Amino acid sequence: MTKLGPHLTQLGLPDGVRACLFDLDGVITKTAVVHAAAWKDAFDAFLREREGDGFQPFDPVAEYDEYVDGKPRADGVRSFLASRGIELPEGQPDDPSDRPTVQGLGNRKNDILLEKIRTGGVEAYDGTLRYVEAARAAGLRTAVVSSSANCRDVLRAIDAEPLFDVRVDGVVAAERHLPGKPRPDTFLAAAADLGVAPAQAAVFEDALAGMDAGRSGHFGYVVGVDRVGQADALRAHGADRVVRDLAELGGEA
């Protein structure tokens, strides 16, 4: 990976960084655990219907991190099912949630997720919002890069949409035919939209797939946000620095 000079600014970034690219779930908002719970509900119901009460439940920590976290919804379905030796027809994007297809199972998960968000609300990580504000005050451009098709609604729910100059999410990725993480294409698109080279951008991610995207995209700095005790794995997948919260980087606004 092409790296910038060693001098770190008050934001905890190399002084050549001109833009910050933030993942949504687990970095900006506390929705990663909600996603994991929604996946568990959807997969467990599917497995119970298929295999009976003796099914092996979905692990919302190990299997979520390995097969689902950070990936586009359908990719997560395919990845997890493959790990269990299960194949389903692809189906259509508008398949009902009870249809036994990749798209139907993904839609089941999304219905559960939206209900959990509706009833429980959305919380932001205050340390991240303060960091984004400080980055913008320092003249850096900002983007949110997420595989979620609900990204805009989530940002609006926490009044954070104006904090980002660019949004590349599941909707934009589909429109532009961009492959999702662990491929770097969505991050590369966000950097291009901001008018900076990858080497001038810092990536902020909590998912291992996001680390892989940051590494393969040759970004200037990759920050792993460890919310679940996977610091070593984040480093192994390409993080230049791992923090529990972005407040650790400095730049308090």
PyRosetta script that sets phi, psi and omega in degrees:
from pyrosetta import init, pose_from_sequence

init()
pose = pose_from_sequence("MTKLGPHLTQLGLPDGVRACLFDLDGVITKTAVVHAAAWKDAFDAFLREREGDGFQPFDPVAEYDEYVDGKPRADGVRSFLASRGIELPEGQPDDPSDRPTVQGLGNRKNDILLEKIRTGGVEAYDGTLRYVEAARAAGLRTAVVSSSANCRDVLRAIDAEPLFDVRVDGVVAAERHLPGKPRPDTFLAAAADLGVAPAQAAVFEDALAGMDAGRSGHFGYVVGVDRVGQADALRAHGADRVVRDLAELGGEA")
pose.set_psi(1, 134.7)
pose.set_omega(1, 176.5)
pose.set_phi(2, -72.9)
pose.set_psi(2, 123.0)
pose.set_omega(2, -175.5)
pose.set_phi(3, -113.9)
pose.set_psi(3, 152.0)
pose.set_omega(3, 178.4)
pose.set_phi(4, -84.3)
pose.set_psi(4, 176.5)
pose.set_omega(4, -178.3)
pose.set_phi(5, -61.3)
pose.set_psi(5, 162.4)
pose.set_omega(5, -172.9)
pose.set_phi(6, -75.9)
pose.set_psi(6, -19.2)
pose.set_omega(6, -175.7)
pose.set_phi(7, -67.5)
pose.set_psi(7, 128.6)
pose.set_omega(7, -179.8)
pose.set_phi(8, -104.6)
pose.set_psi(8, 138.9)
pose.set_omega(8, 179.0)
pose.set_phi(9, -81.0)
pose.set_psi(9, -178.8)
pose.set_omega(9, 177.1)
pose.set_phi(10, -65.2)
pose.set_psi(10, -15.7)
pose.set_omega(10, 175.3)
pose.set_phi(11, -85.6)
pose.set_psi(11, -0.3)
pose.set_omega(11, -179.1)
pose.set_phi(12, 76.9)
pose.set_psi(12, 22.1)
pose.set_omega(12, -177.5)
pose.set_phi(13, -119.8)
pose.set_psi(13, 153.8)
pose.set_omega(13, 172.7)
pose.set_phi(14, -57.0)
pose.set_psi(14, 147.1)
pose.set_omega(14, -172.4)
pose.set_phi(15, -72.1)
pose.set_psi(15, -4.1)
pose.set_omega(15, 175.6)
pose.set_phi(16, -91.7)
pose.set_psi(16, -2.0)
pose.set_omega(16, -178.8)
pose.set_phi(17, -73.0)
pose.set_psi(17, 131.5)
pose.set_omega(17, -179.1)
pose.set_phi(18, -116.2)
pose.set_psi(18, -11.4)
pose.set_omega(18, -177.2)
pose.set_phi(19, -150.9)
pose.set_psi(19, 151.8)
pose.set_omega(19, 178.9)
pose.set_phi(20, -121.5)
pose.set_psi(20, 130.4)
pose.set_omega(20, -178.1)
pose.set_phi(21, -115.0)
pose.set_psi(21, 113.5)
pose.set_omega(21, -172.3)
pose.set_phi(22, -109.4)
pose.set_psi(22, 130.3)
pose.set_omega(22, 166.1)
pose.set_phi(23, -67.6)
pose.set_psi(23, 161.2)
pose.set_omega(23, -178.3)
pose.set_phi(24, -93.5)
pose.set_psi(24, -70.7)
pose.set_omega(24, -173.1)
pose.set_phi(25, -69.7)
pose.set_psi(25, 119.2)
pose.set_omega(25, 179.4)
pose.set_phi(26, 93.3)
pose.set_psi(26, -15.8)
pose.set_omega(26, 177.4)
pose.set_phi(27, -110.8)
pose.set_psi(27, -55.1)
pose.set_omega(27, 178.6)
pose.set_phi(28, -90.2)
pose.set_psi(28, -42.0)
pose.set_omega(28, -175.2)
pose.set_phi(29, -122.7)
pose.set_psi(29, 157.1)
pose.set_omega(29, -179.3)
pose.set_phi(30, -89.2)
pose.set_psi(30, 47.4)
pose.set_omega(30, -175.9)
pose.set_phi(31, -103.1)
pose.set_psi(31, -5.5)
pose.set_omega(31, 179.7)
pose.set_phi(32, -60.7)
pose.set_psi(32, -41.6)
pose.set_omega(32, 179.7)
pose.set_phi(33, -68.4)
pose.set_psi(33, -30.3)
pose.set_omega(33, 177.2)
pose.set_phi(34, -69.9)
pose.set_psi(34, -41.7)
pose.set_omega(34, 175.5)
pose.set_phi(35, -59.3)
pose.set_psi(35, -46.0)
pose.set_omega(35, -178.9)
pose.set_phi(36, -60.6)
pose.set_psi(36, -41.9)
pose.set_omega(36, 179.3)
pose.set_phi(37, -66.2)
pose.set_psi(37, -38.3)
pose.set_omega(37, 178.7)
pose.set_phi(38, -66.7)
pose.set_psi(38, -41.5)
pose.set_omega(38, 176.4)
pose.set_phi(39, -61.1)
pose.set_psi(39, -43.4)
pose.set_omega(39, -179.6)
pose.set_phi(40, -60.6)
pose.set_psi(40, -46.2)
pose.set_omega(40, 179.3)
pose.set_phi(41, -59.2)
pose.set_psi(41, -45.0)
pose.set_omega(41, -176.7)
pose.set_phi(42, -69.0)
pose.set_psi(42, -47.9)
pose.set_omega(42, -177.6)
pose.set_phi(43, -68.3)
pose.set_psi(43, -41.2)
pose.set_omega(43, -179.0)
pose.set_phi(44, -64.2)
pose.set_psi(44, -41.0)
pose.set_omega(44, 177.7)
pose.set_phi(45, -62.9)
pose.set_psi(45, -43.0)
pose.set_omega(45, 178.4)
pose.set_phi(46, -62.5)
pose.set_psi(46, -46.9)
pose.set_omega(46, -177.9)
pose.set_phi(47, -66.3)
pose.set_psi(47, -37.3)
pose.set_omega(47, 178.2)
pose.set_phi(48, -64.7)
pose.set_psi(48, -42.2)
pose.set_omega(48, 178.4)
pose.set_phi(49, -63.7)
pose.set_psi(49, -34.2)
pose.set_omega(49, -174.4)
pose.set_phi(50, -85.1)
pose.set_psi(50, -38.4)
pose.set_omega(50, -169.5)
pose.set_phi(51, -117.7)
pose.set_psi(51, -7.4)
pose.set_omega(51, -178.3)
pose.set_phi(52, 88.4)
pose.set_psi(52, -176.2)
pose.set_omega(52, -173.8)
pose.set_phi(53, -67.5)
pose.set_psi(53, -14.4)
pose.set_omega(53, 179.2)
pose.set_phi(54, -86.4)
pose.set_psi(54, 13.6)
pose.set_omega(54, -177.1)
pose.set_phi(55, -65.2)
pose.set_psi(55, 157.0)
pose.set_omega(55, 175.0)
pose.set_phi(56, -88.5)
pose.set_psi(56, 115.3)
pose.set_omega(56, -176.2)
pose.set_phi(57, -64.1)
pose.set_psi(57, 155.4)
pose.set_omega(57, 173.9)
pose.set_phi(58, -70.1)
pose.set_psi(58, 132.8)
pose.set_omega(58, 178.1)
pose.set_phi(59, -88.2)
pose.set_psi(59, 112.2)
pose.set_omega(59, -174.7)
pose.set_phi(60, -73.9)
pose.set_psi(60, -0.7)
pose.set_omega(60, 175.2)
pose.set_phi(61, -108.6)
pose.set_psi(61, -70.0)
pose.set_omega(61, -173.7)
pose.set_phi(62, -64.3)
pose.set_psi(62, -49.9)
pose.set_omega(62, -176.6)
pose.set_phi(63, -74.4)
pose.set_psi(63, -32.5)
pose.set_omega(63, 175.4)
pose.set_phi(64, -62.1)
pose.set_psi(64, -48.6)
pose.set_omega(64, -180.0)
pose.set_phi(65, -62.2)
pose.set_psi(65, -40.5)
pose.set_omega(65, -172.8)
pose.set_phi(66, -77.1)
pose.set_psi(66, -40.8)
pose.set_omega(66, -168.4)
pose.set_phi(67, -113.2)
pose.set_psi(67, -19.8)
pose.set_omega(67, -167.5)
pose.set_phi(68, -122.1)
pose.set_psi(68, -44.2)
pose.set_omega(68, -168.4)
pose.set_phi(69, -56.4)
pose.set_psi(69, 127.8)
pose.set_omega(69, 175.5)
pose.set_phi(70, 84.2)
pose.set_psi(70, -8.9)
pose.set_omega(70, -176.1)
pose.set_phi(71, -94.4)
pose.set_psi(71, 155.7)
pose.set_omega(71, 170.8)
pose.set_phi(72, -56.6)
pose.set_psi(72, 151.2)
pose.set_omega(72, -170.7)
pose.set_phi(73, -54.0)
pose.set_psi(73, -50.0)
pose.set_omega(73, -177.5)
pose.set_phi(74, -66.0)
pose.set_psi(74, -34.9)
pose.set_omega(74, 177.0)
pose.set_phi(75, -63.8)
pose.set_psi(75, -38.6)
pose.set_omega(75, 177.4)
pose.set_phi(76, -63.6)
pose.set_psi(76, -41.3)
pose.set_omega(76, 177.5)
pose.set_phi(77, -60.8)
pose.set_psi(77, -50.2)
pose.set_omega(77, -178.2)
pose.set_phi(78, -60.4)
pose.set_psi(78, -43.7)
pose.set_omega(78, -176.3)
pose.set_phi(79, -63.6)
pose.set_psi(79, -46.5)
pose.set_omega(79, -179.4)
pose.set_phi(80, -67.0)
pose.set_psi(80, -45.5)
pose.set_omega(80, -178.9)
pose.set_phi(81, -61.0)
pose.set_psi(81, -39.6)
pose.set_omega(81, 178.5)
pose.set_phi(82, -61.4)
pose.set_psi(82, -36.3)
pose.set_omega(82, 179.7)
pose.set_phi(83, -65.2)
pose.set_psi(83, -23.6)
pose.set_omega(83, 178.5)
pose.set_phi(84, -100.3)
pose.set_psi(84, 5.3)
pose.set_omega(84, 179.8)
pose.set_phi(85, 70.7)
pose.set_psi(85, 29.2)
pose.set_omega(85, -177.6)
pose.set_phi(86, -110.6)
pose.set_psi(86, 134.0)
pose.set_omega(86, 174.6)
pose.set_phi(87, -118.6)
pose.set_psi(87, 135.7)
pose.set_omega(87, 175.9)
pose.set_phi(88, -126.9)
pose.set_psi(88, 153.5)
pose.set_omega(88, 171.4)
pose.set_phi(89, -60.2)
pose.set_psi(89, 151.1)
pose.set_omega(89, -179.4)
pose.set_phi(90, -65.6)
pose.set_psi(90, -44.1)
pose.set_omega(90, -177.8)
pose.set_phi(91, 76.3)
pose.set_psi(91, -167.4)
pose.set_omega(91, -178.8)
pose.set_phi(92, -116.4)
pose.set_psi(92, 152.8)
pose.set_omega(92, -178.4)
pose.set_phi(93, -55.7)
pose.set_psi(93, -26.2)
pose.set_omega(93, -178.8)
pose.set_phi(94, -99.6)
pose.set_psi(94, 17.4)
pose.set_omega(94, 177.6)
pose.set_phi(95, -57.2)
pose.set_psi(95, 138.1)
pose.set_omega(95, 176.0)
pose.set_phi(96, -64.0)
pose.set_psi(96, 157.4)
pose.set_omega(96, -172.0)
pose.set_phi(97, -68.6)
pose.set_psi(97, -13.8)
pose.set_omega(97, 178.9)
pose.set_phi(98, -97.7)
pose.set_psi(98, 5.0)
pose.set_omega(98, -179.9)
pose.set_phi(99, -84.6)
pose.set_psi(99, 131.2)
pose.set_omega(99, -176.7)
pose.set_phi(100, -79.3)
pose.set_psi(100, 68.0)
pose.set_omega(100, 175.7)
pose.set_phi(101, -131.1)
pose.set_psi(101, 167.1)
pose.set_omega(101, 176.1)
pose.set_phi(102, -58.2)
pose.set_psi(102, -47.0)
pose.set_omega(102, -178.6)
pose.set_phi(103, -67.8)
pose.set_psi(103, -39.1)
pose.set_omega(103, 179.0)
pose.set_phi(104, -63.7)
pose.set_psi(104, -42.8)
pose.set_omega(104, 179.0)
pose.set_phi(105, -66.9)
pose.set_psi(105, -38.8)
pose.set_omega(105, 175.3)
pose.set_phi(106, -62.6)
pose.set_psi(106, -39.6)
pose.set_omega(106, 178.6)
pose.set_phi(107, -68.5)
pose.set_psi(107, -32.8)
pose.set_omega(107, 175.5)
pose.set_phi(108, -61.8)
pose.set_psi(108, -46.3)
pose.set_omega(108, 178.2)
pose.set_phi(109, -59.6)
pose.set_psi(109, -42.2)
pose.set_omega(109, -177.1)
pose.set_phi(110, -68.1)
pose.set_psi(110, -37.4)
pose.set_omega(110, 176.6)
pose.set_phi(111, -61.3)
pose.set_psi(111, -42.8)
pose.set_omega(111, 179.5)
pose.set_phi(112, -65.2)
pose.set_psi(112, -42.6)
pose.set_omega(112, 179.8)
pose.set_phi(113, -59.6)
pose.set_psi(113, -49.2)
pose.set_omega(113, -177.4)
pose.set_phi(114, -62.3)
pose.set_psi(114, -36.2)
pose.set_omega(114, 177.4)
pose.set_phi(115, -67.1)
pose.set_psi(115, -40.6)
pose.set_omega(115, 177.8)
pose.set_phi(116, -64.3)
pose.set_psi(116, -41.3)
pose.set_omega(116, 178.5)
pose.set_phi(117, -66.9)
pose.set_psi(117, -39.8)
pose.set_omega(117, -179.2)
pose.set_phi(118, -63.8)
pose.set_psi(118, -41.1)
pose.set_omega(118, -175.8)
pose.set_phi(119, -85.6)
pose.set_psi(119, -29.0)
pose.set_omega(119, -175.9)
pose.set_phi(120, -106.3)
pose.set_psi(120, -12.8)
pose.set_omega(120, -179.0)
pose.set_phi(121, 77.7)
pose.set_psi(121, -177.3)
pose.set_omega(121, -179.5)
pose.set_phi(122, -125.6)
pose.set_psi(122, 132.4)
pose.set_omega(122, 176.2)
pose.set_phi(123, -111.8)
pose.set_psi(123, 143.0)
pose.set_omega(123, 176.0)
pose.set_phi(124, -100.4)
pose.set_psi(124, 156.2)
pose.set_omega(124, 169.1)
pose.set_phi(125, -83.8)
pose.set_psi(125, 110.8)
pose.set_omega(125, -175.8)
pose.set_phi(126, -59.6)
pose.set_psi(126, -36.8)
pose.set_omega(126, 179.1)
pose.set_phi(127, -60.8)
pose.set_psi(127, -36.5)
pose.set_omega(127, 177.9)
pose.set_phi(128, -69.1)
pose.set_psi(128, -45.8)
pose.set_omega(128, -178.9)
pose.set_phi(129, -61.5)
pose.set_psi(129, -40.3)
pose.set_omega(129, 177.3)
pose.set_phi(130, -64.9)
pose.set_psi(130, -37.3)
pose.set_omega(130, 179.8)
pose.set_phi(131, -67.3)
pose.set_psi(131, -43.0)
pose.set_omega(131, 178.2)
pose.set_phi(132, -60.7)
pose.set_psi(132, -44.3)
pose.set_omega(132, 179.1)
pose.set_phi(133, -61.8)
pose.set_psi(133, -40.9)
pose.set_omega(133, 179.1)
pose.set_phi(134, -67.2)
pose.set_psi(134, -38.6)
pose.set_omega(134, 178.2)
pose.set_phi(135, -62.6)
pose.set_psi(135, -43.9)
pose.set_omega(135, 179.1)
pose.set_phi(136, -66.0)
pose.set_psi(136, -38.2)
pose.set_omega(136, 178.3)
pose.set_phi(137, -64.4)
pose.set_psi(137, -28.4)
pose.set_omega(137, 178.4)
pose.set_phi(138, -84.2)
pose.set_psi(138, 1.2)
pose.set_omega(138, 176.7)
pose.set_phi(139, 93.9)
pose.set_psi(139, 6.3)
pose.set_omega(139, 178.2)
pose.set_phi(140, -83.4)
pose.set_psi(140, 146.5)
pose.set_omega(140, 175.2)
pose.set_phi(141, -88.1)
pose.set_psi(141, 155.5)
pose.set_omega(141, -173.7)
pose.set_phi(142, -133.8)
pose.set_psi(142, 146.8)
pose.set_omega(142, 176.8)
pose.set_phi(143, -141.4)
pose.set_psi(143, 151.0)
pose.set_omega(143, 170.1)
pose.set_phi(144, -107.9)
pose.set_psi(144, 132.3)
pose.set_omega(144, -177.5)
pose.set_phi(145, -127.6)
pose.set_psi(145, 111.0)
pose.set_omega(145, -173.1)
pose.set_phi(146, -141.8)
pose.set_psi(146, 147.4)
pose.set_omega(146, 174.2)
pose.set_phi(147, -80.2)
pose.set_psi(147, -8.3)
pose.set_omega(147, -175.0)
pose.set_phi(148, -74.4)
pose.set_psi(148, 134.3)
pose.set_omega(148, 173.0)
pose.set_phi(149, -79.3)
pose.set_psi(149, -8.5)
pose.set_omega(149, -179.6)
pose.set_phi(150, -100.8)
pose.set_psi(150, 14.0)
pose.set_omega(150, -172.1)
pose.set_phi(151, -57.4)
pose.set_psi(151, -49.7)
pose.set_omega(151, -177.2)
pose.set_phi(152, -61.2)
pose.set_psi(152, -42.6)
pose.set_omega(152, -179.7)
pose.set_phi(153, -63.7)
pose.set_psi(153, -38.9)
pose.set_omega(153, 179.7)
pose.set_phi(154, -66.5)
pose.set_psi(154, -44.1)
pose.set_omega(154, 178.3)
pose.set_phi(155, -61.0)
pose.set_psi(155, -40.6)
pose.set_omega(155, 179.2)
pose.set_phi(156, -66.6)
pose.set_psi(156, -33.3)
pose.set_omega(156, -179.1)
pose.set_phi(157, -65.3)
pose.set_psi(157, -27.1)
pose.set_omega(157, 179.2)
pose.set_phi(158, -108.0)
pose.set_psi(158, 13.7)
pose.set_omega(158, 177.8)
pose.set_phi(159, 56.9)
pose.set_psi(159, 38.5)
pose.set_omega(159, -176.2)
pose.set_phi(160, -113.5)
pose.set_psi(160, -0.4)
pose.set_omega(160, -176.9)
pose.set_phi(161, -57.2)
pose.set_psi(161, -38.3)
pose.set_omega(161, -179.2)
pose.set_phi(162, -68.5)
pose.set_psi(162, -11.4)
pose.set_omega(162, -178.0)
pose.set_phi(163, -78.3)
pose.set_psi(163, -5.5)
pose.set_omega(163, -174.6)
pose.set_phi(164, -125.1)
pose.set_psi(164, 127.5)
pose.set_omega(164, -179.8)
pose.set_phi(165, -73.2)
pose.set_psi(165, -28.4)
pose.set_omega(165, -174.5)
pose.set_phi(166, -138.8)
pose.set_psi(166, 143.4)
pose.set_omega(166, 173.8)
pose.set_phi(167, -128.1)
pose.set_psi(167, 120.7)
pose.set_omega(167, 173.0)
pose.set_phi(168, -120.7)
pose.set_psi(168, 101.9)
pose.set_omega(168, -175.7)
pose.set_phi(169, -123.4)
pose.set_psi(169, -166.1)
pose.set_omega(169, -178.3)
pose.set_phi(170, -61.4)
pose.set_psi(170, -33.3)
pose.set_omega(170, 179.0)
pose.set_phi(171, -69.1)
pose.set_psi(171, -47.9)
pose.set_omega(171, 179.9)
pose.set_phi(172, -64.5)
pose.set_psi(172, -40.9)
pose.set_omega(172, 179.9)
pose.set_phi(173, -60.9)
pose.set_psi(173, -40.4)
pose.set_omega(173, 178.5)
pose.set_phi(174, -66.2)
pose.set_psi(174, -41.3)
pose.set_omega(174, 179.9)
pose.set_phi(175, -63.3)
pose.set_psi(175, -37.1)
pose.set_omega(175, -176.9)
pose.set_phi(176, -96.6)
pose.set_psi(176, 0.6)
pose.set_omega(176, -179.4)
pose.set_phi(177, 59.0)
pose.set_psi(177, 45.5)
pose.set_omega(177, 179.3)
pose.set_phi(178, -94.9)
pose.set_psi(178, 127.9)
pose.set_omega(178, 173.7)
pose.set_phi(179, -67.5)
pose.set_psi(179, 148.7)
pose.set_omega(179, -176.4)
pose.set_phi(180, -86.7)
pose.set_psi(180, 179.5)
pose.set_omega(180, 176.6)
pose.set_phi(181, -60.7)
pose.set_psi(181, 143.0)
pose.set_omega(181, 16.5)
pose.set_phi(182, -83.0)
pose.set_psi(182, 1.8)
pose.set_omega(182, 173.0)
pose.set_phi(183, -68.2)
pose.set_psi(183, 148.3)
pose.set_omega(183, -175.0)
pose.set_phi(184, -86.4)
pose.set_psi(184, 3.0)
pose.set_omega(184, -167.3)
pose.set_phi(185, -58.8)
pose.set_psi(185, -38.3)
pose.set_omega(185, -178.9)
pose.set_phi(186, -69.5)
pose.set_psi(186, -39.1)
pose.set_omega(186, 176.1)
pose.set_phi(187, -66.1)
pose.set_psi(187, -41.1)
pose.set_omega(187, 178.9)
pose.set_phi(188, -62.9)
pose.set_psi(188, -39.5)
pose.set_omega(188, 178.5)
pose.set_phi(189, -64.3)
pose.set_psi(189, -40.8)
pose.set_omega(189, 179.4)
pose.set_phi(190, -64.4)
pose.set_psi(190, -43.1)
pose.set_omega(190, 177.9)
pose.set_phi(191, -60.8)
pose.set_psi(191, -43.8)
pose.set_omega(191, 179.2)
pose.set_phi(192, -62.6)
pose.set_psi(192, -41.7)
pose.set_omega(192, 178.9)
pose.set_phi(193, -63.3)
pose.set_psi(193, -31.2)
pose.set_omega(193, 178.0)
pose.set_phi(194, -83.4)
pose.set_psi(194, -8.5)
pose.set_omega(194, 178.0)
pose.set_phi(195, 79.6)
pose.set_psi(195, 28.2)
pose.set_omega(195, 178.8)
pose.set_phi(196, -125.1)
pose.set_psi(196, 155.3)
pose.set_omega(196, 174.1)
pose.set_phi(197, -76.8)
pose.set_psi(197, 154.1)
pose.set_omega(197, 177.6)
pose.set_phi(198, -52.9)
pose.set_psi(198, -38.7)
pose.set_omega(198, -178.9)
pose.set_phi(199, -66.4)
pose.set_psi(199, -13.9)
pose.set_omega(199, 178.0)
pose.set_phi(200, -98.8)
pose.set_psi(200, 6.9)
pose.set_omega(200, -175.7)
pose.set_phi(201, -119.2)
pose.set_psi(201, 144.1)
pose.set_omega(201, 173.9)
pose.set_phi(202, -106.2)
pose.set_psi(202, 138.2)
pose.set_omega(202, 179.5)
pose.set_phi(203, -106.5)
pose.set_psi(203, 135.8)
pose.set_omega(203, 178.4)
pose.set_phi(204, -121.3)
pose.set_psi(204, 114.6)
pose.set_omega(204, -172.0)
pose.set_phi(205, -142.5)
pose.set_psi(205, 150.5)
pose.set_omega(205, 173.0)
pose.set_phi(206, -112.4)
pose.set_psi(206, -10.4)
pose.set_omega(206, -176.1)
pose.set_phi(207, -97.6)
pose.set_psi(207, 146.6)
pose.set_omega(207, 178.1)
pose.set_phi(208, -63.6)
pose.set_psi(208, -36.1)
pose.set_omega(208, 176.5)
pose.set_phi(209, -62.4)
pose.set_psi(209, -35.4)
pose.set_omega(209, 177.4)
pose.set_phi(210, -69.0)
pose.set_psi(210, -37.2)
pose.set_omega(210, 175.3)
pose.set_phi(211, -61.1)
pose.set_psi(211, -44.6)
pose.set_omega(211, 179.0)
pose.set_phi(212, -60.4)
pose.set_psi(212, -39.2)
pose.set_omega(212, 178.6)
pose.set_phi(213, -65.3)
pose.set_psi(213, -41.9)
pose.set_omega(213, 178.6)
pose.set_phi(214, -63.7)
pose.set_psi(214, -39.7)
pose.set_omega(214, -179.2)
pose.set_phi(215, -69.0)
pose.set_psi(215, -48.5)
pose.set_omega(215, -175.9)
pose.set_phi(216, -72.3)
pose.set_psi(216, -20.7)
pose.set_omega(216, 178.8)
pose.set_phi(217, -85.9)
pose.set_psi(217, -2.7)
pose.set_omega(217, 177.5)
pose.set_phi(218, 58.0)
pose.set_psi(218, 46.8)
pose.set_omega(218, 177.8)
pose.set_phi(219, -78.9)
pose.set_psi(219, 157.9)
pose.set_omega(219, -173.0)
pose.set_phi(220, -67.0)
pose.set_psi(220, -30.4)
pose.set_omega(220, -178.7)
pose.set_phi(221, -158.0)
pose.set_psi(221, 138.5)
pose.set_omega(221, -179.3)
pose.set_phi(222, -126.2)
pose.set_psi(222, 118.0)
pose.set_omega(222, -179.2)
pose.set_phi(223, -104.5)
pose.set_psi(223, 121.7)
pose.set_omega(223, 174.5)
pose.set_phi(224, -91.8)
pose.set_psi(224, 127.6)
pose.set_omega(224, 179.4)
pose.set_phi(225, -102.7)
pose.set_psi(225, 110.6)
pose.set_omega(225, -173.2)
pose.set_phi(226, -94.7)
pose.set_psi(226, 98.5)
pose.set_omega(226, 178.7)
pose.set_phi(227, -95.8)
pose.set_psi(227, -15.5)
pose.set_omega(227, -170.6)
pose.set_phi(228, -129.0)
pose.set_psi(228, 18.1)
pose.set_omega(228, 177.4)
pose.set_phi(229, 76.9)
pose.set_psi(229, 39.3)
pose.set_omega(229, 178.5)
pose.set_phi(230, -121.5)
pose.set_psi(230, 39.6)
pose.set_omega(230, -176.6)
pose.set_phi(231, -58.3)
pose.set_psi(231, -44.3)
pose.set_omega(231, -178.2)
pose.set_phi(232, -62.8)
pose.set_psi(232, -41.0)
pose.set_omega(232, 179.6)
pose.set_phi(233, -66.3)
pose.set_psi(233, -38.7)
pose.set_omega(233, 178.0)
pose.set_phi(234, -62.1)
pose.set_psi(234, -42.7)
pose.set_omega(234, 177.4)
pose.set_phi(235, -64.5)
pose.set_psi(235, -42.6)
pose.set_omega(235, -179.3)
pose.set_phi(236, -62.6)
pose.set_psi(236, -27.8)
pose.set_omega(236, -179.5)
pose.set_phi(237, -93.6)
pose.set_psi(237, 7.3)
pose.set_omega(237, 170.0)
pose.set_phi(238, 120.1)
pose.set_psi(238, 4.2)
pose.set_omega(238, -179.8)
pose.set_phi(239, -68.1)
pose.set_psi(239, 132.9)
pose.set_omega(239, 172.0)
pose.set_phi(240, -77.7)
pose.set_psi(240, -31.6)
pose.set_omega(240, 177.7)
pose.set_phi(241, -148.2)
pose.set_psi(241, 144.4)
pose.set_omega(241, 177.6)
pose.set_phi(242, -120.0)
pose.set_psi(242, 131.5)
pose.set_omega(242, 177.5)
pose.set_phi(243, -130.9)
pose.set_psi(243, 156.9)
pose.set_omega(243, 174.7)
pose.set_phi(244, -81.0)
pose.set_psi(244, -29.8)
pose.set_omega(244, -179.1)
pose.set_phi(245, -151.7)
pose.set_psi(245, 147.9)
pose.set_omega(245, -177.3)
pose.set_phi(246, -66.8)
pose.set_psi(246, -15.7)
pose.set_omega(246, 174.8)
pose.set_phi(247, -59.5)
pose.set_psi(247, -25.6)
pose.set_omega(247, 179.5)
pose.set_phi(248, -66.4)
pose.set_psi(248, -20.5)
pose.set_omega(248, -178.4)
pose.set_phi(249, -79.9)
pose.set_psi(249, -13.8)
pose.set_omega(249, -174.9)
pose.set_phi(250, 96.8)
pose.set_psi(250, -159.1)
pose.set_omega(250, 176.6)
pose.set_phi(251, 70.3)
pose.set_psi(251, 28.9)
pose.set_omega(251, 178.5)
pose.set_phi(252, -61.9)
pose.set_psi(252, 125.4)
pose.set_omega(252, -176.8)
pose.set_phi(253, -77.7)
pose.dump_pdb("model.pdb")
